Structures are given as C-alpha cells and as structure tokens.
Amino acid sequence: MMPSPTNQHTLRTRRLTASAMFAALALIFSYIEAILPVNVGIPGVKLGLANLIIIIALYELDLRYAFFINLIRICLAGFMFTGFFAMLYSLAGGMVSLAVMALLKKSGRFSMIGVSMAGGVAHNFGQLLIASFVVSNIKMFLYFPILVFTGIGAGIGIGIVAWVVDQRLPKALFR
C-alpha cells in the first residue's frame, strides 16, 4: 500500500526536522571537541563525538540525510571553530568514513559498533590521503598503523554509545 500524500509530507517533515536537530547536535559535539584540550600524545587523534550523530542518522534516516548532516556539520565547524585546512581534512575523513559505513551497513553483516569502528579507521585514512597530498609525501602513511588502532578504539566507543542512544530514541521521530 502506498502512503498517502499527506503521510509522505509528514514523513519528509519529520525527517527534515530530525536532520536539523542532528546537524545542530553534531555541530555542538564538534565545538565541544574543539574546546576540550584532550591530548592523548598522538597528533590529530580525537574521539569523534560528532560521528555519534552521523551513525544514528545513517541507521534511522538514510545515507542522503546522513551525508547532508555530515556536510553541514563539517563546513560550519570549519568556518566557526577549526579553519579551512582542518575543514578539508575533516571533509575528506568524514566522506570516506560515511561511504565505508554505508557500505558495511548495507551489507547487513556488521553491527552498529562494527560499522562505527570501520568508520573511525576510514576517517583516519581519508585524512591521511589529504595530508599526503598537501605535503606531497606518501610517507605520511607510515603514521597509518597508529591511526588504525586509535580509529578502532574511538570507533568502538562511539559505536557503543550510538547503539545505546539509538535503542532509546523514539522511532516515531523518524517514521
């Protein structure tokens, strides 16, 4: 049975509203990470709090919504908090990460935690791609094994939190 035009309009409105709230929340998480002086001794390593929102959007809305939420968050955070070059790094990492997470989710073989973990590693890979291009040196990838471990750790942590939050979100918000 096809949904009526009114139901389709209501669904689009709910998803748009949820997307706006998610983009705002992801931007707040980006701001928190920008102001918190968390130094783990490894340059460029962050927890990736905003990815919590992107994963939930990917699961509860769909790839299109997650893509635009991520794009809006990265651009606004870049202009407001981190600067142009950090925005480029974040954009590369965020888009590679989202593509990997979407493919793994679509396969149906991975939990939200596994998808998040792969997303953390892919984010670091995307950022290294840009860094090696900017400095014209492929040797930047010698740093990748360290970033694999930090991506796995952060991805698991964010994935667990995302799964717990997703279980508690009212599904009517998205449907």
C-alpha positions as CSV (number, residue, x, y, z in Angstrom):
1,M,0.0,0.0,0.0
2,M,1.4,3.4,-1.0
3,P,1.4,6.1,1.7
4,S,-1.0,9.0,1.1
5,P,0.5,12.4,0.0
6,T,-0.3,13.7,3.5
7,N,1.7,10.9,5.1
8,Q,4.6,11.4,2.7
9,H,4.6,15.1,3.6
10,T,4.6,14.3,7.3
11,L,7.4,11.8,6.9
12,R,9.5,14.3,5.0
13,T,8.8,17.0,7.6
14,R,9.8,14.6,10.5
15,R,13.0,13.6,8.7
16,L,13.9,17.2,7.9
17,T,13.2,18.3,11.5
18,A,15.3,15.3,12.8
19,S,18.1,16.2,10.3
20,A,18.2,19.8,11.5
21,M,18.3,18.7,15.1
22,F,21.0,16.2,14.3
23,A,23.1,18.8,12.4
24,A,22.8,21.2,15.3
25,L,23.8,18.5,17.8
26,A,26.7,17.3,15.7
27,L,27.9,20.9,15.5
28,I,27.7,21.2,19.3
29,F,29.7,18.0,19.6
30,S,32.3,19.4,17.2
31,Y,32.5,22.6,19.3
32,I,33.0,20.5,22.5
33,E,35.8,18.6,20.8
34,A,37.4,21.9,19.6
35,I,37.4,23.5,23.0
36,L,38.4,20.4,25.1
37,P,42.1,20.2,25.5
38,V,42.3,16.4,25.2
39,N,45.8,15.4,24.4
40,V,46.5,11.7,24.1
41,G,50.0,12.3,22.9
42,I,49.3,11.4,19.3
43,P,48.8,14.3,16.9
44,G,45.4,14.5,15.2
45,V,43.7,12.0,17.4
46,K,40.2,12.9,18.5
47,L,37.3,10.9,19.9
48,G,34.9,11.9,17.0
49,L,31.9,12.8,19.1
50,A,30.0,14.2,16.1
51,N,30.2,10.8,14.4
52,L,27.8,9.5,17.0
53,I,25.1,11.6,15.3
54,I,26.1,10.6,11.8
55,I,25.9,6.9,12.6
56,I,22.4,7.3,14.2
57,A,21.3,9.3,11.2
58,L,22.7,6.6,8.8
59,Y,20.6,4.0,10.6
60,E,17.5,5.9,11.4
61,L,17.2,8.2,8.4
62,D,19.3,7.1,5.4
63,L,22.5,7.8,3.6
64,R,21.3,11.1,2.0
65,Y,20.3,12.6,5.3
66,A,23.5,11.4,7.0
67,F,25.5,12.8,4.1
68,F,24.0,16.3,4.3
69,I,24.1,16.4,8.1
70,N,27.8,15.5,8.0
71,L,28.5,18.0,5.2
72,I,26.7,20.8,7.1
73,R,28.4,20.0,10.4
74,I,31.9,19.8,8.8
75,C,31.5,23.1,6.9
76,L,30.0,25.0,9.8
77,A,32.5,23.7,12.3
78,G,35.3,24.5,9.8
79,F,34.2,28.1,9.4
80,M,33.4,28.6,13.0
81,F,36.0,26.7,15.0
82,T,38.8,24.9,13.2
83,G,39.7,26.8,10.0
84,F,39.8,26.0,6.3
85,F,42.5,23.3,6.3
86,A,41.1,21.4,9.2
87,M,37.7,21.6,7.4
88,L,39.4,20.0,4.3
89,Y,40.9,17.2,6.4
90,S,37.6,16.6,8.2
91,L,35.7,16.7,4.9
92,A,37.9,14.0,3.4
93,G,37.8,11.9,6.5
94,G,34.1,12.3,7.0
95,M,33.1,11.4,3.4
96,V,35.4,8.4,3.3
97,S,34.1,7.3,6.7
98,L,30.5,7.7,5.7
99,A,31.0,5.8,2.4
100,V,32.6,2.9,4.3
101,M,29.9,2.9,7.0
102,A,27.1,3.0,4.4
103,L,28.6,0.0,2.5
104,L,29.0,-2.0,5.7
105,K,25.6,-1.2,7.0
106,K,24.0,-2.1,3.6
107,S,25.8,-5.5,3.7
108,G,23.9,-6.4,6.8
109,R,26.9,-8.3,8.2
110,F,28.0,-5.8,10.8
111,S,26.6,-4.3,14.0
112,M,26.4,-0.6,14.5
113,I,29.5,-1.0,16.6
114,G,31.4,-2.7,13.8
115,V,30.2,-0.1,11.3
116,S,31.4,2.7,13.7
117,M,34.8,1.0,14.2
118,A,35.3,0.8,10.4
119,G,34.2,4.4,10.1
120,G,36.8,5.5,12.6
121,V,39.6,3.8,10.7
122,A,38.3,5.1,7.4
123,H,38.1,8.6,8.7
124,N,41.8,8.5,9.6
125,F,42.6,7.0,6.2
126,G,40.7,9.9,4.4
127,Q,42.6,12.5,6.5
128,L,45.9,10.9,5.6
129,L,45.0,10.9,2.0
130,I,44.6,14.7,2.1
131,A,47.7,15.2,4.3
132,S,49.9,13.2,1.9
133,F,48.5,15.3,-1.0
134,V,49.0,18.6,0.8
135,V,52.6,17.9,1.8
136,S,53.3,15.8,-1.4
137,N,54.7,12.9,0.5
138,I,53.2,9.4,0.6
139,K,55.4,8.7,3.6
140,M,52.6,10.2,5.7
141,F,51.0,6.7,5.5
142,L,53.8,5.4,7.8
143,Y,51.6,7.0,10.5
144,F,48.6,4.9,9.5
145,P,49.2,1.9,11.7
146,I,49.0,4.1,14.8
147,L,45.8,5.7,13.4
148,V,44.3,2.3,12.8
149,F,44.4,1.5,16.5
150,T,43.1,4.9,17.6
151,G,40.4,4.7,15.0
152,I,39.4,1.2,16.2
153,G,39.3,2.4,19.8
154,A,37.3,5.6,19.1
155,G,35.0,3.8,16.7
156,I,34.1,1.1,19.2
157,G,33.5,3.7,21.9
158,I,31.3,5.8,19.7
159,G,29.6,2.8,18.3
160,I,28.6,1.5,21.7
161,V,27.2,4.9,22.7
162,A,25.4,5.2,19.4
163,W,23.8,1.8,19.8
164,V,22.7,2.6,23.4
165,V,21.3,6.0,22.3
166,D,19.6,4.5,19.2
167,Q,17.8,1.9,21.3
168,R,16.3,4.7,23.5
169,L,15.3,7.1,20.7
170,P,11.6,7.2,19.9
171,K,11.3,5.6,16.5
172,A,8.2,7.7,15.7
173,L,10.6,10.6,15.4
174,F,11.8,9.1,12.1
175,R,8.8,7.3,10.6
